Amino acid sequence: MSKPESDAAVVPAPAPAPEPAPAPEPAPEPAPAPSVGPAPVAPPAPAPPAPVDAPADGPVPPPAADPWAVPADVPPPADPAAPQPTGWAAVTPAAQSGFQPGFPYPAAPTRTNGFAIASLVTALFCLWPLALVFAVVALVRIPRRNEKGRGLAVSGLILAVLSLIVSLIAFVGLAAIGFDEERYGDARLGPKGSVAVNDLRVGDCFNQPPFSPGQDSESASVYWVRVVPCSTPHHAEVAGTVTLPGGLDNQYPSRSEMGSSAARSCGPVRDDYALDSWLVPDGMEGYYYYPGVRSWMTGDRRVTCTFQDEKQPHSGSVRTDRTKLTRAQRTYLDAVLAYNNALFAEPDLDIDVAPAKYREWARTMATASRKEVTELSANGIDWPEGARAKLIELGALTLDAANAWDTAARTTDPAALEREVGKAQALSGKGDGLAVEIRRALGLSTGERASEIRV
């Protein structure tokens, strides 16, 4: 007889902790079905994944490197057992924030290279050899030492190169001019008592050093002379100085241009100094000293005008003291001055070679002859009695010569022109004898030329 169930509640006992289920064994392969018609074959069931903490049977080879694997510095997910993402999902936004790892930036330069500063300073003072060396050294050291100053070194290098180019140009220019150390040595070490040509004053009488063999007065350079009293024998006398036009930027003229300009400028200076040209001894001619290239480059534009006789010395001065002349003497000397200047301007060429120049000279002589007669016939001049009649005779003769000069100026045939010029010169020459008598009556010296022109 069975026991009846109780109506009381039954309290269940605590269940024991479940033990881990054993690993399922692989299912046996099914036996082949009997070949009784076709039958559907079920796909094999996938094997359940092995537990993470299941022991591996034997050593496990390391997995192949995955190019899309999670970087090492990315923290793992919260649940290690969860499957790891691959590909782009493996890189979290936090892993790509900020700077990526790479080469560090160089530190900022802290000081300026000393050679760079030295190169610029020496270049500014035109010390281009030092500037070049300092600039090259600075450009080599600055990148090695991570220093500042590359701009200074480049500036110093450029200025040094420019200074070098200017120095080369100046050297070539001086070489073209030519160095004459011997002559410049004479200028610095002249004999005792010598005076530089630039220091000569109006009225000084002097002797210049002899020229070297093969030199002449037109090509030689003179830098110093010896000043002596005019009462003693001397070869030259200073009539005055003139200043040629031109500033510091003017190019030095050629020798011919300089000579022509100096001759034109010195003519009036000598005429005013020696108004009575008959006091100038024979052989003493007009000379001038003009600045050389070196003096011209320093701004010297002075020309010294002199009377000079290279062969024979003379005593006394050729200067005409205007304060000691009477009005009649000054009037006569001023009147004949323009005529004499025109007479001495005769062309150097023959008439058949330069007929046009002789026709122009004939017109100049005609004008000068009439001007002389006009000035000598001026009223109010107290002429000495012995000079008055001679002046009238000289005036008539001079007018005849002026008409002859006019005829020559109108002649075009070279042969006829030569004949007419000869006639006019003969008429002008007849007045030379009258000039001696007039000068004597006026109390003027007949000079050394009196014997040559006396008829």
Disulfide bonds with the S-S distance in Angstrom:
Cys205-Cys230 1.89
Cys266-Cys305 2.02
